[in-house]
Amino acid sequence: MTKRIKDFGAPIGGRRRKKNACILGQDAGDMAGSGRNPGEPYSYMGQADGVGEEKGAYETRKKQFGEPDNRKKPLPYSKLDCVYRTGPEYLADGRHADENDFKELGIKGVEFGASLSDEEAQSMLDECYLGLCDLARVLGIDKKEVSLGGTLSLAFSSRGNGGSGPATYDPKHHVINFTREGGAGSLAREWAHALDYYIGKSCRLGATGTEVPVSGCPGLKGVPTSVTALLRGMSSKREKLTPEEQLKVMKENHDSEVRREEEWCREIIEQVTPKNLTEEQQKAWSQAVQEVYDTRYGATLDMYILRNYPNRAIEELSRVHKEITGHVIPKDKKRRINYCFASLNRTEQLPADFHRVQWKEEHTKFFNDSWELHERYARTVHGRHCDNCEQMARAFECYVADKLEQEGNQSQYLTAHSGDVIFVKENGDRVYGGPAGREREEINQKFDRMFEELKGMEILCWRDVEKDTENIANIEKRNSSRCSER
């Protein structure tokens, strides 16, 4: 890259990837003796098999222990040949985004990879600036809020190698890195990861000096209720039951409890049943067991422990056991038999409304699809594809895309992958990256309530429409004056 395009703003922190390096903060010179050649990618955890040993030894070990070569690949996001956008002209008359524009957004710092040309760097800078402006507009927040309190930094092809995704958010240094080829289309998703950590920090969820994402703390003290509702609503859905459905579910639950207790009693009896019984012995034993079952209403939980009298039916069972085997049932086993039959009787006598349930709860298709992604593809630097953090990021991308569509606009640098079908199963079912259909609408409503609450808590600031209109007018005036000077 030439000197015309250079880093600006405050230093981001952390070690940058050199021009020919393959991982964050480690150049080709650091790879000596590592068993890898420069350019060989690391796994998503930043540590590939074979590091620290000779290549031949690694191949021998792999053959000996049968290590598979078909490890999970990263989630395949489509690459964009060009980036479409419609909406307000924040950069009019061919003007490019510069340092002052990003200062207006409150971005802490911006850095570029050494391999980028001036044209590539400027193009990525323009598209990212427009995407951030679109994001602030559709969320109804002040433009400076996209920097999340002035903490967010941007890196263009200067960190990582794309092995963990087209773009990544580093919570340690609060920086989003866009890869050279696949970064376009991932801004909303990675900004959601940054927002995840920002809310956690604003709610003081972590200890001093630690960064904790709010997506990992649903329901905890200090977490906004709308955030908890969103996180839980992404994975499960609840439907109110009619009175008839409630009675049916309560009966099913009660019957299931009784069957479980009966199975427990059966297992306990089998533990003391003598082996190789004759027909006459089997008949006597079965009659004794049936007597224990029929008189279970007289069993109490404290027999053989606190009460002075034993269970009559169990004592008869012990007598039959002695006739067959020559010894009685030990007292501890009598106690267990008595306890399980008393528990069965207690469960049978429970009132019907003990299992009262008013809601039916089941997993959403979005969660099931996310689990399919986890089963098939490698996890990201933030977690599994079915974890709250990843679900929240992909759902947020869809939310922003729908907000843009309501305006009649689009911004592919923000949300190019919001409608992606990741793969089609053998039965023809489509597995989406984000929520779809009615679930998508319900999750979008939860996002609306979340941002309303975040603004009310002053974690994010409301958008000043008059100020925003004035800024656009100033931009147009500045652009026209530059054109007249030319």
C-alpha positions in Angstrom: 0.0 0.0 0.0 1.3 3.5 -0.8 1.6 6.3 1.6 -1.5 8.1 0.4 -3.9 5.7 2.3 -2.7 5.3 5.9 -4.0 4.5 9.3 -5.8 7.2 11.2 -7.3 7.7 14.7 -6.0 6.3 17.9 -3.9 3.1 17.8 -6.1 0.1 18.1 -3.8 -2.1 20.1 -2.6 -5.7 19.7 -0.2 -6.9 17.1 -1.2 -6.6 13.4 -0.8 -9.3 10.8 2.2 -8.7 8.6 1.8 -8.8 4.8 2.6 -12.5 4.4 1.7 -13.7 7.9 -1.0 -16.3 8.5 -2.3 -15.5 12.0 -2.9 -12.5 14.1 0.3 -11.2 15.6 2.6 -13.8 14.1 4.7 -13.2 11.0 6.6 -15.6 8.8 9.8 -15.1 10.9 7.9 -16.3 14.0 7.1 -19.5 12.3 10.6 -21.0 12.3 10.6 -24.4 13.8 6.8 -24.5 14.1 6.4 -27.3 11.6 4.3 -25.1 9.2 5.0 -23.1 6.2 4.1 -19.5 5.9 0.6 -19.2 4.4 -0.8 -22.5 5.9 -4.0 -21.5 7.7 -4.6 -22.2 11.4 -7.8 -23.9 12.6 -10.5 -21.7 14.0 -9.1 -21.9 17.5 -5.9 -20.4 16.3 -3.9 -23.6 16.9 -3.7 -26.2 14.1 -2.7 -29.8 14.4 1.0 -30.4 13.8 2.3 -27.1 15.3 5.4 -27.7 17.3 6.5 -30.9 15.6 8.1 -31.9 12.3 5.8 -32.4 9.4 6.9 -36.0 8.9 6.2 -36.8 12.6 2.8 -35.2 12.4 1.9 -37.3 9.3 3.1 -40.5 11.0 1.1 -39.7 14.1 -2.0 -39.0 12.0 -1.7 -42.4 10.3 -1.0 -44.2 13.5 -4.0 -42.8 15.5 -6.3 -42.3 12.5 -6.9 -38.5 12.8 -9.5 -37.4 10.3 -8.7 -35.0 7.5 -12.3 -34.0 7.0 -12.5 -31.5 9.8 -15.4 -29.0 9.9 -15.1 -26.1 7.6 -16.2 -22.5 8.5 -19.7 -21.5 7.6 -19.8 -20.7 3.9 -20.8 -17.1 3.3 -21.2 -16.0 -0.3 -18.7 -13.5 -1.6 -20.0 -10.4 -3.3 -18.9 -9.4 -6.8 -20.2 -5.9 -6.2 -22.0 -4.1 -3.3 -25.4 -2.6 -4.0 -26.8 0.2 -1.9 -29.7 2.6 -2.0 -30.6 5.3 0.4 -29.5 8.9 1.4 -26.3 10.1 -0.3 -24.0 10.6 2.6 -21.1 10.7 0.1 -22.4 12.7 -2.9 -20.8 13.8 -6.1 -18.1 11.2 -6.0 -16.6 12.3 -2.7 -14.7 9.7 -0.7 -15.0 9.0 3.1 -12.0 10.4 5.0 -10.8 10.7 8.5 -13.2 13.5 9.4 -16.2 11.4 8.4 -15.2 8.6 10.8 -14.5 11.2 13.6 -18.1 12.3 13.2 -19.1 8.7 13.9 -16.9 8.5 16.9 -14.8 5.6 15.6 -11.7 5.3 17.7 -9.2 4.2 15.1 -8.9 2.7 11.6 -6.1 0.6 10.2 -5.3 -1.0 6.8 -3.5 -4.1 5.8 -0.1 -3.7 4.1 -1.2 -5.6 1.0 -4.2 -3.4 0.2 -3.9 -1.0 -2.7 -5.1 2.6 -2.4 -8.1 1.9 -4.5 -9.1 -1.2 -2.5 -8.6 0.6 0.8 -10.6 3.6 -0.2 -13.4 1.4 -1.6 -13.7 -0.5 1.7 -13.6 2.7 3.6 -16.4 4.3 1.6 -18.7 1.2 1.8 -18.1 0.8 5.5 -18.9 4.5 6.2 -22.1 4.3 4.3 -23.0 1.1 6.0 -22.5 2.6 9.4 -24.6 5.6 8.5 -27.4 3.3 7.3 -27.2 1.3 10.5 -27.6 4.4 12.7 -30.5 5.6 10.6 -32.5 2.4 10.7 -31.9 1.8 14.4 -33.0 5.4 15.2 -29.8 6.2 17.1 -27.4 9.1 16.9 -24.6 8.6 14.4 -22.0 8.6 17.1 -23.7 5.7 18.8 -22.4 3.3 16.1 -19.0 3.6 17.7 -20.5 2.3 21.0 -19.3 5.0 23.2 -16.2 5.8 21.1 -14.7 2.3 21.8 -15.1 0.7 18.4 -12.3 0.5 15.9 -12.1 -0.8 12.4 -9.4 -2.9 10.6 -9.4 -3.6 6.9 -7.4 -6.8 6.0 -4.9 -6.1 8.7 -5.7 -8.8 11.3 -6.4 -12.5 10.9 -6.6 -14.5 7.7 -10.3 -15.1 7.2 -10.1 -18.7 8.5 -12.7 -17.9 11.2 -15.0 -15.9 8.9 -15.2 -13.0 6.4 -15.1 -10.6 9.3 -14.4 -11.0 13.1 -14.9 -8.9 16.2 -12.1 -8.9 18.7 -13.6 -8.0 22.2 -10.2 -7.5 23.7 -9.3 -4.5 21.5 -12.9 -3.7 20.4 -12.1 -3.9 16.7 -13.9 -5.3 13.8 -11.6 -6.7 11.1 -12.9 -7.1 7.5 -11.0 -9.5 5.3 -9.9 -8.4 1.9 -12.2 -10.7 -0.1 -15.2 -11.7 2.1 -15.6 -8.8 4.5 -18.4 -7.1 2.6 -21.8 -8.0 3.8 -20.8 -8.8 7.4 -20.9 -5.4 9.1 -24.2 -5.8 10.8 -23.4 -9.2 12.1 -20.1 -8.2 13.6 -21.5 -4.9 15.0 -24.0 -7.1 16.8 -21.2 -9.0 18.5 -19.7 -5.6 19.5 -23.1 -4.5 20.8 -23.4 -7.8 22.8 -20.2 -7.0 24.7 -21.1 -3.3 25.0 -24.4 -4.0 26.7 -22.7 -6.5 29.1 -20.1 -3.8 30.0 -22.8 -1.1 30.4 -24.8 -3.4 32.7 -21.6 -4.2 34.7 -22.1 -8.0 34.3 -18.4 -8.8 34.5 -15.8 -8.3 37.2 -13.5 -5.3 37.0 -11.4 -5.4 33.8 -13.3 -8.3 32.2 -15.5 -8.2 29.1 -18.7 -10.3 29.4 -21.3 -10.5 26.6 -24.9 -10.1 27.7 -25.9 -13.0 25.4 -24.4 -15.4 28.0 -26.3 -13.9 30.9 -30.1 -14.1 30.1 -32.2 -13.6 33.2 -29.4 -12.5 35.5 -29.7 -9.4 37.7 -28.9 -6.3 35.8 -29.8 -7.7 32.3 -32.5 -5.6 30.7 -35.8 -7.6 30.5 -36.1 -7.0 26.8 -32.7 -8.5 26.2 -33.6 -11.6 28.2 -36.9 -11.9 26.2 -35.0 -11.7 22.9 -32.4 -14.3 23.9 -35.0 -16.7 25.1 -37.4 -16.0 22.2 -34.7 -16.9 19.6 -34.4 -20.5 21.0 -37.9 -21.3 22.1 -41.5 -20.2 21.5 -44.5 -20.4 23.8 -48.1 -20.8 22.9 -51.0 -20.4 25.3 -53.1 -23.5 25.7 -56.9 -23.7 25.7 -58.6 -25.2 28.8 -59.1 -28.5 26.9 -55.4 -28.6 25.9 -54.4 -27.8 29.5 -56.4 -30.8 30.8 -54.9 -33.1 28.2 -51.3 -31.9 29.0 -51.9 -32.2 32.8 -53.2 -35.7 32.4 -50.3 -36.7 30.2 -47.8 -35.2 32.7 -49.5 -37.0 35.6 -49.6 -40.4 33.7 -45.9 -39.9 32.8 -45.0 -39.4 36.5 -46.9 -42.5 37.5 -45.3 -44.6 34.8 -41.9 -43.4 35.9 -42.6 -44.4 39.6 -43.9 -47.8 38.5 -40.8 -48.4 36.5 -38.7 -47.6 39.6 -40.7 -50.0 41.7 -40.3 -52.7 39.1 -36.5 -52.2 39.1 -36.3 -52.4 42.9 -38.3 -55.6 43.0 -36.1 -57.2 40.3 -33.1 -56.6 42.5 -34.4 -58.9 45.2 -36.2 -61.5 43.0 -34.6 -64.9 43.3 -33.2 -66.6 40.2 -34.2 -70.0 38.6 -37.7 -70.2 40.3 -39.9 -73.2 39.9 -43.4 -72.8 38.7 -44.8 -73.1 42.2 -42.1 -70.7 43.6 -42.8 -68.2 40.8 -46.5 -68.2 41.6 -45.9 -67.6 45.3 -43.5 -64.8 44.6 -45.8 -63.1 42.1 -48.7 -63.2 44.6 -46.4 -61.6 47.3 -45.3 -58.9 44.9 -48.9 -58.2 43.9 -49.8 -57.9 47.6 -47.1 -55.2 48.0 -48.5 -53.3 45.0 -52.1 -53.6 46.2 -51.4 -52.4 49.7 -49.1 -49.5 48.7 -51.7 -47.0 50.0 -50.7 -48.1 53.5 -47.0 -47.5 53.0 -45.5 -44.3 54.3 -42.1 -42.8 53.6 -40.9 -43.2 57.2 -41.5 -46.9 57.6 -38.3 -48.9 58.6 -36.7 -45.6 59.6 -38.8 -43.8 62.3 -42.0 -45.9 62.7 -42.1 -48.8 65.1 -44.0 -51.2 62.9 -42.9 -52.6 59.5 -44.8 -52.9 56.2 -46.9 -56.1 56.5 -46.9 -56.9 52.8 -43.1 -56.4 52.5 -42.6 -58.7 55.5 -44.7 -61.3 53.8 -42.5 -60.9 50.7 -39.4 -61.3 52.8 -40.9 -64.6 54.3 -41.5 -66.0 50.8 -37.9 -64.9 49.9 -36.6 -66.9 52.8 -38.6 -70.0 51.9 -37.0 -69.9 48.4 -33.4 -68.8 49.1 -33.0 -69.6 52.8 -32.5 -66.0 54.0 -34.7 -62.9 54.4 -34.5 -59.6 52.4 -32.0 -57.3 54.1 -33.5 -54.4 56.0 -32.0 -51.7 53.8 -33.6 -53.3 50.7 -36.9 -53.6 52.6 -36.6 -49.8 53.3 -36.0 -49.1 49.6 -39.0 -51.3 48.5 -41.3 -49.5 51.0 -40.0 -46.1 50.0 -40.6 -46.5 46.2 -44.1 -48.0 46.7 -45.0 -45.2 49.1 -43.7 -42.7 46.5 -45.8 -44.3 43.8 -48.9 -44.0 46.0 -48.1 -40.4 46.8 -47.7 -39.6 43.1 -51.0 -41.3 42.2 -52.8 -39.2 44.8 -51.5 -35.8 43.6 -54.3 -33.4 42.6 -54.8 -32.9 38.9 -53.9 -29.2 39.1 -50.5 -30.1 40.6 -49.2 -30.4 37.0 -51.0 -27.3 35.8 -49.5 -25.8 32.7 -50.7 -22.8 30.7 -48.1 -22.7 28.0 -46.7 -25.1 25.4 -43.0 -24.5 24.8 -40.9 -25.9 22.0 -37.7 -25.0 20.1 -37.9 -22.5 17.2 -37.0 -23.5 13.7 -34.3 -20.9 14.0 -32.7 -22.8 16.9 -33.1 -26.1 15.1 -31.4 -24.6 12.0 -28.7 -23.2 14.2 -28.1 -26.6 15.7 -27.8 -28.1 12.2 -25.2 -25.4 11.4 -23.3 -26.4 14.5 -23.4 -30.1 13.6 -22.0 -29.4 10.1 -19.7 -26.4 10.4 -16.8 -25.3 12.6 -17.6 -22.9 15.4 -16.6 -19.2 15.3 -14.2 -17.3 17.6 -17.3 -16.4 19.7 -18.8 -19.9 20.1 -21.0 -22.5 18.4 -23.6 -21.5 15.8 -26.4 -22.5 18.2 -25.1 -20.3 21.0 -27.0 -17.2 22.0 -24.1 -14.9 20.8 -24.1 -16.3 17.2 -27.9 -16.5 17.0 -28.2 -12.9 18.1 -25.7 -11.7 15.6 -27.4 -13.5 12.6 -30.9 -12.5 13.8 -29.7 -8.9 14.1 -28.5 -8.9 10.5 -32.0 -10.0 9.4 -33.5 -7.3 11.6 -31.5 -4.6 9.9 -32.2 -5.9 6.5 -35.9 -5.8 7.2 -35.7 -2.3 8.5 -33.9 -1.2 5.3 -36.6 -3.0 3.2 -39.3 -1.1 5.0 -37.7 2.1 3.8 -37.4 0.7 0.3 -33.6 0.6 0.6 -30.9 -1.9 0.7 -27.3 -1.9 2.0 -25.4 -5.1 1.1 -22.3 -4.1 2.9 -24.4 -4.3 6.0 -26.7 -7.3 5.4 -25.8 -9.2 2.3 -26.3 -12.6 3.9 -29.5 -12.0 5.8 -31.5 -14.3 3.5 -28.9 -17.0 2.8 -30.0 -20.6 2.6 -26.9 -22.3 3.9 -27.7 -25.8 2.7 -30.7 -28.0 1.8 -31.2 -31.3 3.7 -31.9 -34.6 2.0 -35.6 -34.3 2.7 -35.7 -31.0 1.0 -35.9 -28.8 4.1 -33.9 -25.5 3.8 -31.6 -24.5 6.6 -31.3 -20.8 6.9 -28.6 -18.7 8.5 -31.1 -16.4 10.2 -34.8 -16.7 11.3 -37.5 -16.8 8.6 -41.2 -16.4 8.3 -43.4 -15.7 11.3 -40.5 -16.3 13.7 -38.5 -13.6 12.0 -41.3 -11.1 12.5 -41.6 -12.0 16.2 -37.8 -11.7 16.8 -37.8 -8.4 15.0 -40.5 -7.1 17.4 -38.3 -8.2 20.3 -35.4 -6.3 18.8 -37.6 -3.2 18.6 -38.4 -3.5 22.3 -34.8 -4.1 23.2 -33.6 -0.9 21.4 -36.4 1.1 23.0 -35.3 -0.1 26.4 -31.6 0.5 25.7 -32.4 4.0 24.6 -34.5 4.5 27.8 -31.6 3.3 29.9 -29.3 5.7 28.0 -27.0 2.8 26.9 -27.8 4.1 23.4 -28.9 7.6 22.5 -31.9 8.6 20.4 -31.4 9.9 16.9 -31.7 13.6 16.6 -33.7 13.9 13.4 -33.2 17.7 13.1 -29.5 17.4 13.7 -29.3 14.6 11.2 -31.1 16.6 8.6 -28.8 19.5 9.2 -25.7 17.2 8.8 -27.0 15.9 5.5 -27.5 19.5 4.3 -24.0 20.4 5.4 -22.6 17.4 3.5 -24.5 18.5 0.3 -23.3 22.0 0.8 -19.7 20.9 1.3 -19.9 18.6 -1.8 -21.3 21.4 -4.0 -18.5 23.8 -2.9 -15.9 21.2 -3.7 -17.4 20.7 -7.2 -17.3 24.5 -7.8 -13.7 24.7 -6.8 -12.8 22.0 -9.4 
